[in-house]
């Protein structure tokens, strides 16, 4: 049954990322973690191996996006295997224009550290004033 309860260790990481703290986000990952983007566009990054590759990728992405909050969160599973559905409310870093991204994350973890994150991310969608 879905809930809106994200594990506290993951909440801390997401709050850190929304505040621009890349280290707080990466603290949620094991050193040898893998972050995959199975629906990435042709030519885009599809797989990052290790925290340093993730750090380098986030440095590139930071010029285009200011991460914000997650809404309509649904969590399936518990323990070391989670599926999280959510809508992110973010901003374009250059223009400040708000946009939404829908996510499905399939997370495998070990000792409260992500070992595999499969990130199924939808396209950017404009957010209206009511969002």
C-alpha positions as a printed Julia matrix, in Angstrom:
131×3 Matrix{Float64}:
  0.0    0.0     0.0
  1.45   3.41   -0.92
  2.26   5.9     1.81
  3.76   9.37    1.89
  6.52   8.28    4.26
  9.97   8.68    2.76
 12.66   7.22    5.04
 14.25   9.98    7.17
 17.74   9.37    5.76
 16.41  10.0     2.25
 14.38  13.04    3.33
 17.58  14.61    4.72
 19.34  14.03    1.41
 16.5   15.55   -0.63
 16.25  18.59    1.64
 19.99  19.08    1.25
 19.78  18.9    -2.53
 16.87  21.37   -2.61
 19.07  23.73   -0.58
 21.97  23.35   -2.99
 23.98  21.01   -0.74
 25.29  18.36   -3.11
 27.25  16.67   -0.32
 24.04  16.12    1.68
 22.5   14.4    -1.37
 25.57  12.29   -2.03
 25.78  11.24    1.63
 22.72   9.07    0.92
 24.75   6.97   -1.56
 27.27   4.18   -1.05
 30.71   4.95   -2.5
 30.17   2.42   -5.32
 26.53   3.35   -5.97
 25.06   3.44   -9.46
 22.54   6.04  -10.71
 20.8    5.03  -13.92
 18.54   7.06  -16.22
 16.79   4.37  -18.31
 14.58   6.88  -20.18
 17.37   9.35  -20.96
 17.31  10.95  -24.4
 19.77   9.68  -27.0
 23.2   11.08  -26.27
 22.34  11.97  -22.66
 23.92  10.38  -19.61
 22.36   6.97  -18.94
 24.54   5.63  -16.11
 26.75   7.11  -13.41
 29.03   4.81  -11.43
 30.3    6.0    -8.06
 29.78   9.14   -6.03
 32.46  11.14   -7.83
 30.77  10.57  -11.2
 27.5   11.68   -9.6
 29.18  14.79   -8.18
 30.58  15.73  -11.6
 27.18  15.2   -13.23
 25.42  17.35  -10.62
 27.96  20.12  -11.21
 26.97  20.14  -14.88
 23.24  19.97  -14.12
 23.44  22.77  -11.53
 23.76  25.37  -14.26
 20.32  24.47  -15.59
 18.18  23.59  -12.58
 17.5   24.71   -9.04
 16.04  21.72   -7.26
 12.94  22.35   -5.18
 10.38  20.31   -3.31
  8.62  17.05   -4.05
  4.83  16.8    -4.12
  2.3   13.98   -4.48
  4.84  11.53   -3.06
  3.9    7.86   -2.93
  6.25   5.29   -1.45
  5.95   1.56   -2.15
  7.97  -1.04   -0.3
 10.1   -0.78    2.78
 13.54  -1.63    4.01
 16.2   -1.93    1.33
 13.88  -1.79   -1.7
 11.69   1.23   -2.4
  9.72   2.63   -5.29
  9.0    6.35   -4.98
  6.62   8.26   -7.21
  6.72  12.05   -6.95
  6.43  15.33   -8.77
  9.31  17.74   -8.33
  8.71  21.48   -8.38
 11.93  23.07   -9.58
 13.16  26.24  -11.32
 15.2   26.9   -14.41
 18.48  28.26  -13.0
 18.92  30.82  -15.79
 15.4   32.25  -15.92
 13.79  31.34  -12.6
 10.86  29.84  -14.52
  9.18  27.11  -12.45
  8.67  23.67  -13.95
  7.64  20.21  -12.83
  9.33  16.87  -13.31
  7.59  13.59  -12.6
  9.77  10.87  -11.14
  9.64   7.2   -10.45
 12.68   6.1    -8.51
 13.47   2.46   -7.93
 15.92   2.41   -5.05
 17.99  -0.42   -3.68
 19.9    0.38   -0.51
 22.22  -1.22    1.98
 22.63   0.09    5.54
 20.68   3.28    4.73
 22.87   4.07    1.71
 21.62   3.88   -1.87
 23.44   1.28   -3.93
 21.27   1.58   -7.06
 18.91   4.35   -8.12
 16.98   3.81  -11.34
 15.64   7.26  -12.15
 12.65   7.25  -14.52
 12.17  10.96  -15.11
  9.57  12.57  -17.32
 10.0   15.71  -19.4
  9.88  19.22  -17.96
  6.32  20.52  -17.65
  5.45  24.19  -17.07
  3.98  24.96  -13.65
  1.12  27.42  -13.43
  0.54  29.94  -10.68
 -1.62  27.45   -8.78
  1.23  24.88   -8.4
